[in-house]
């Protein structure tokens, strides 16, 4: 089978890496890919948001399955376009991808179907939001842009002034473009976070092994939010009782609600959960694999990923027996200096060939002649497996010491 993977980050390198292990896959293309995917697949000079060009390529090359990594093409309807052309594609259609595409829609859905989440207010006029904040006495408070903002549209505000500044930036200054046309202001929840990823078809949901990611740039979970500076699997807080509760009280009611709304979901459902004093509550939904959770979950998958995707597309996930290996897995992200704000690009990377005991997944990299250079904020994810999370982390930290580029930044406390 010929497979097209859409995307360019660490998640997509991991997907390509795992799909190469399938005996059913003969050739993989990646659009646009990175320096890591180039060693396993044929990279294409096509943006992951150029649905017309992706569709034309899939038709021309008779691609047997397209796998979509990032959220933007899903929200923009790539699945609908491919299916209308009679092509097999893995992921939710636009009607279902709204779970990630609109925070207002998702919060309203959760409220309608009595699914636990933070209390909230929705605003489409900045004056109304500012007036609400003027009378609010509970801080911190969370301000969220409604639409997609590359993971940056969430502001945890410690004061009224900070929250009002965030509202003006989102709704008046349009720092996130149209994503800030509407906003959510919600209560600040406290507690440990849980990433719960599931394989989903129209009738069946199968949880993956648990993971925990580390979002903030600084050690001790300080500083700005990022796309993720590292991850571990399994999550030490996760057990069978917690999984069952989240499945029965959060995941299944959400999928039932989506069906009732005429938006049945199929693909990967990622639920960010906060374990509060009142119990687990939904932070957000994503409609694709997380990054860097993918880098610690897929290395633990024993089953054939292509066969799982194939079964989900055909709505026969219930027939699959998905197996996982018992080893723990950990990944540490190497980022560019300045990330998640402005950062340089084009810095040569050395030492990759010296890494023997870990798998290095590329995120923000590109090839320049014989060199591999940085091209993004998160550059590499150094991933290891071992009997314990601690042993896996020790290996990743030993391996990343071989790798160097100007401004190399990483957290030394992943797993703590």
Helices and strands as residue ranges (DSSP letters): E 2-7, H 10-19, E 27-32, G 37-39, E 42-44, H 51-60, E 65-68, H 71-75, H 78-84, E 89-90, H 94-101, H 103-112, E 120-123, H 126-135, E 141-145, E 154-157, H 160-167, I 168-172, G 177-180, E 183-187, E 192-200, E 205-207, E 212-213, E 216-218, E 222-225, E 230-233, H 240-246, I 247-251, H 252-260, E 267-276, E 279-286, H 294-297, G 298-300, H 305-313, G 317-319, E 328-335, G 352-354, E 359-362, E 365-368, E 371-374, E 378-386, H 389-400
